[in-house]
Structures are given as structure tokens and as C-alpha cells.
């Protein structure tokens, strides 16, 4: 089945789509305004039942050497992405990617992005097995030598980074260790028709941060048991940066109270200072017993949290004589 797109030809050029001629496949070598080349990976849905007997593999991204954003691409422009293998080792491939943007009204093109990526082929039958890469034929010997130097450099950097990460010492389970932050750029989908953030979006993000804090402290499964009063102090507009910060306020044997603060500041308006947009606290619960951990920071928050915990438990189960 053929689908034909009718375009207006440029002055002086023949209309290749006009007339009763049968449809023809136009390759990229034909220099007409309507020449388009499409490349697509053949997926399992495109294969027959027999498929093939080759060892199926997947190319996984191992390293991003560099990514340069040279020019912004505007809405309505056409993106042309080209990728070329520039070097292959025994078990890895270096790929150079260039992105060109085309203004379809003026016909001008410019380079907007370029990146160098390293991929490693893994067998789909055994993802721990790294497959060998077929060698590539280089146009000049100098290109192979330059590629070999880049390969050795990135390999040393990867090994050094991996070695440094093994020396990271995990801090103890303190308030400072468990506290977490989430930074979110407010987009149109987060806002009402008047460009203000939906309160439900803020509530969802605060619950996520509270869950992360509890998970880092307990290192086990957990659920939200209750949410105390949520105070929305000020509106958050579209385009603002929203910072949601959570920290532990109190822990018992089976629950923890987490305080969450929401701050916002405008990106476009530099005169507007960062302000407190919302605040609330939530109580997390887990099933197994949790031994009381040392809490050396902020004794005042601990006592206040204990009072809120006893008050919440009194409302839920009746008067209590002590802490669980």
C-alpha cells in the first residue's frame, strides 16, 4: 500500500509526483525538496515466525563521552539525526551522533547537537555475557590510531571512577543522612488554566519525598499511615523551581514522623526571592519492630514530634499510657 504526499515543487523543478505515473521509490540521492530518508530498527514484530539463528543482542549504553548543545531547536523545525561508528574495540563501539535542524520554510540547516557515546553488546540469552564486536574498516590508518587513543583514555577513566566509588563510606543513620530533597521545574501540565500549580501535584511530590526519607532510614518496605495538616502558604506559578525537602522529626519502634517543606523561586524573575510555599508532616508505618536509633540532632523537634505522635494515636485508638 502506497501513501503519496503532494508537495508544491520549487520553480523550475519538475513535479515528480504529478501525472498518472506509477509510484516510485525516491532515494536520498535525488535532490528535490520532498526527498526524505527514514531509518528504522527492525523489531520483533517485523520478523517472521522463523526469525533467524543469530545470537540476538542488545547494545547497552556504557559511557557518554561528551554531549554538546550548540544551538536550540525550535518548534516546527525538522530534526535530522545521523549516527556513525567511529571506532570499535573487541567488546565496545564508539558512536558519533550529529543532530541537524532544518527550517522547512527557509530551507536553512544548522548543527544543533553532537555527542560521542560508547556502547557494549550484551547477549539477550545471557545479559551478563558481553559479545564480540565485528571490526570496522577505516578509511585511513590515522583514524584507527586516534580511535584507539580515545578508547584507552575512556577505559582508564572508567576504571578510576569505579575504583573511587568503592571507597565511599556510608554515613550512619542520622537525620542528616536520611533527609532528602527533590527539585522540580513546574511545567504547563502541573498547572491550572491560570498557570498556578495544582495542589494535588504538590501533595504527590511531598509524599514521594517523605517515602524516600523513610526508606533511607528503615531500608525496608513501608506505607504512609497518616498525613497531618498541609499548609499552602503561597501560590506557585508556571516556570518556577520547586524544591521539596524532607527530614525525620520523630521515630518510635514502628513509625516515623517526617517533616516536608516546599520552597519555590522564579527562574524568569530574578528580583523574586525564594519563598516557602507549603509545609506538612506525615507518619510512616512498617510491620516489623524497629530498635530505637540514636538521635543527637534537634532535641526540640524530637519532643514536638513525640507529642504529635501521642495525640494522633489517642485519636485513632483511644487513650494510651506510653509509646509503642
N, C-alpha and C positions, 0 to 999 in steps of 0.2 A: 504494500500500500504506500503510495507516494503522497506527500503533503507539499504543496507548492506555495511559496511565499512570493507575492508580487511586489516588486520594488520599483521605484522610479529610477530609471537609468540616468547617468550623467550625460550632459550634452555631448554629442559626438561619438558616443559609445553605442554599440548595437544592443538591443534589448534581448538578452539571452533567454528570457522566459516567455517572450511573445510568440504568437503563432501556434499552429497546430502540431509542432514538432513533439515527438515523444520526450518524456522527462529524461534528463541526462544527469550523471553524477559529475559535479564540478569540483575538481581538486583545488588545493591551495595555490597551485602554480598559475591559475587563471586570474589575472589581475583585474577583477571587477569589484565594484563597491559591495556586491552581495556575496562575495566569496567568504565562506565560513568553514572552519575546520573544528570538528568536535572529536575529542579523545575520551574514551570511557573504558574503565576496567571491566573485564568480563567477570560477572559474579555467578554464584552457583545457580541462580535462576535462569541464566543464559545457557547453561550446559545441558547436554543430553543425559539420558539415564546412565549410559555407559561412562560418561565423563572421560577421565584419562588416568593413566597409570603412573604419572609423575608424582614425586613426593611433594604434596601440597605444602606451601609455606606461607608465612605472613612476615612482612617487613615491619619490624618494630623500631620506633624512633629511639636512638641511643644517645644522641647529643645534638644540641643546636649550637653550631659553631658561632654564628652571628646572624642577626636579623636587622636590616637597615630599612627604616621607613623614610623614604626620600621625599615623597610628595603625597598629599592627601588625595584620595579618590572620592569624587563627588557622586551624588545620587544621579542615576540616569546614564552614567558612563559605562562602557563595556570593558570588562577585565579580561586580559589575555595573559594566561599563566603558562609559562614554559619551564620545563624541568629537564636537566641534563646530568647524566652521570659523568663526573669529572675524575674520579679515581675509585679503584676497587682494591681492597686487600683480600686476604684469604677468607675473612669472615665479616667484612663490613663494606659499605658502599657510601661514597661521598656524592651528594646530590646538590647541584646548584639550581636554585629556583629564582626566576625573574617574573615580576608582575608588571605588565604594561596597562595603562588606562587609555581608552580611546573615547574621544568626544565624537559621538555619532553625527552631530550637527556640523562641526567644522572639519572632522577627519583627523585632527591632531592627536598624536600619541606621545606619551611620556612614561619614563620608568618610575614607578611609584614604590616598589618594594623589591628587595633582593635578599636572599638568605642562603646559607650553606648548612646542610643537615647531614647527619650520619645515621645510617640505618643498618640493622643487623637482621638477617633472615633466620626465622625460627620455624621448626617443623610443626605442623598442626597436629601430627600424631603424638609428638612429644615436645611440648613447648620449652623444655629445658635443653633441647638439642639445638645447637647452632649449626646451620648448614653452610656449606662452602659456596662462595660466590664465583660465578664464571668470570674469567678475566676479560677486561675490556681492551680494545685495540686503540692505541693512542696515535694521533696524527704526527706528533713529534716526540722525540725522546725526552726533551726538556719538560714536557707536560707530565710525563710519568715521574720524573725526578722531583718536580715540585709537589706533586700529589703525595709522593712517599714522605717528603719532609712534613707536610701538613698532617699526614696520618700519624707519624711518630710524635709530633708535638701534642696533638689532641689525646693520644693514648697516655702520654706521661701526665698530662693534666688530669685526666680521668682517674688514674691510679693514685695521684697525690690527693685528689679530693676525697676519694673513697677511704684512703688511709687516715685523713684528718677526721672524717666523720666517725670513725671507730673510737676516737679518743674523747668524744663528747660525754661529759659526766652528767647524768640525770640529777637534777636538784631534788631535795626532799619534798614531801607532800605538805607544803606550806600554802598559805593563802596566795602568796606571790607566784607560786608555781602553777596553781590551778586557775588563776584568773586568766580570762581570755577576752579578745576583742574581735569584732567583725566590722570591717569598713565597707560601706555600700554606697554606690553612686545612684542617686534617685533618678529613675528614668520615667518616660511617659506612662509605661504600663503600671507603675507603682502609684499613680496619682488619679485624682478625681478629674472631672471635666474642668474644674477651676484651678488645676495644676498644684493641688495640695496632696500630700501623701495620704493614702488610706491608712486609718488607724490599725486596721487588721494586718496590713503589711508590717507595720512596726511591731505588733504583738507577735507575729510569726518569727521575726528575726530575734526578738528578745528571748523567746522560748528556745530557739536554736542555741543561742549563746549560753543560756542557763544550763541546757543539756550538756554542752561541751565542758563547762566548768565542772559539773557533777561527774561526768565521765572521767575527766582527768584526775579528779580527786579519788574516786572509788575504783576506777579501772574495771568496771563490771556493768551489767545491764541495769537500767533504771527507768523510772517513769515519773512524770510530773504529777504530784499529789494534789497541789493546790496553788492558786495564784492569788496573791494579796492585791490590794488596791493598786491600780495602774493610774498614774497621774500624767496626763498630757499637758505639759506646761506651755508649749508654743507650737505653732504650725511649722511644717517642713515643706518647703517648696521644691518643685522640679528643678533638677540641676544641682541640688545641694549634696554635700558629702555627709553621710550619716554614719556615726561611729557608735556602735553598741558595745559596751564594756560590762563584763560580769565578774563577780568575785564572791567568795563564800562569806557569809555573815554569821552562820551558826551551824554546828553539827551535833547530832545526837547519835545513838547507836544505830538507828535505822533511817535517819533522814538528815537532810542538809538544807539550810535556807541560803538562797543565792540572791544577791542584790544586783540588779541590772540598771545601768544608766544609759540614756540615749542622748548624744550630743550631735549637733548639726552646725555646719558652716557653709556659706555660699562660695561657689567657685567663681562665678562671674562678678560678684560684688565684693571687692577686696576691703571695702570700708566696714562691712558687716563682720562682727567678731563671732567667734564660736559661742554657742549658747546651749543650755540644757533644754532638750525638747520633751523628754519623758523619763520616768523612773518607776520601777516596781520591783517587787521581790517575789520569788516563787519557792515552793518547798518540794524537794525531790525525795522519792522513796525507793527503797530496794528491799528485797526479801531476806537476804542473809544478814547475820549480825555483823556490825562494823565496830571494831575496837576503837575507843576514843583516841583521837590523834592529838598530838601536841599542837597547841595554838598559842603562839607567842605574840602575834600581831594584833593590835587594836582590841584591847580587852573591853572597851566600851561597846563596840559593835557586837561582841560575843554576848554580853549581858542583855543588850536590847533584843538580839535575836532569840535568846532563851525565853524572854518574856513573851514575844510574839508566838513562839512555838507552843508554850503552855496555854496561851489564850486560844490558839487555834485548836488545840487538842481538847480543851474544855468544851468548846462549841460543838466539836464533832462527836465526842464520846461521853461527855459529862465531866464532873469534877475529877481531878487527878491529884494524887499526893506526891508524885515525883516525876522524873524524866525517864522515858523508856531507854 
